[in-house]
């Protein structure tokens, strides 16, 4: 088996063609907080514009609901997934210079609507880094094969109920989740549910029933679908087998680079389009992964990094029904 990208060269031994060590280079990689918030609010703007479009269609072309509701749900869920990925950036303390402010902003602007507390997510996510590719991975959508069953269960909401049912098992297996964090996350989940219920109630009361259905489908179906699909495409190995239970057998670590096109930069927002680099050095802000990629292309890791270049569509086609 070929060595993993993360094992090829120690960071302490890495230099570029100019003799600049990785330690020296990394010192220049300060997070660009303004860019993070610009991208988050671009996501909110696109989401609001989509819902406004559905409202416009209801008012002027109400009989087109069979098209505007599904299309609106797909787009609203997509932009919600785009926004939500920045909770990952917050888990690494990269959306504000002060850690307390980082977590407060993450809870208010990202976690609340999804009912997820940043400290709860952080503990879960850090175990994903520790145990990637093993049976102990806490973010393990990629354990399942990409097939019609996965897609149908995702698009009908069945997978959401399965994930919720299995969350308790994950929580019990994670070290460092103290009772207070769990209680706070439960309160956040309740607050998120109440917020979404309030949004739906307000939309129905205002007569925008098509927008209400769009929002419900976006939050309950499309948002989790895009999150699950994206993670599977990032970490499922092309050598994984559909008949193997990866909760009992290690798949092995897999990471990819997805480019910088419009799909890669939105489905893989917050630096997920360069997920290989994030797992190589999780402390680097998503706003600096492009700089990191440029540096590594001038080191002995360039060829090995190039081998991981792909895109979401071609990865989907390679993994589908395998």
Buried (B, 14 or more C-beta within 10 A) or exposed (E): EEEBBBEBBEEEEBBBEEEBBBEEBBEEBEBBBEEBBEBBEBBBEBBEEBBEBBBEBBEEEEEEBEEBBBBBBBBBBBBBBBBBBBBBBBBBBBBBEEEEEBBBBBBEBBBBBBBBBBBBBBBBBBBBBEBBBBBBBBBBBBBBBBBEEBBEBBBEBEBBEEBEEEEEEBBEEBEEBEEEBBEBBEEBBEBBEEBBEEBBEEBEEEEBBBBBBBBBBBBBBBBBBBBBBBBBBBBBBEEBEEEEEBEEEEBBBBBBBBBEBEEBBBBBBBBBBBBBBBBBBBEBBBBBBBBBBEBBEBBBBBEBBEEBEBBBEEBEEEBEEB
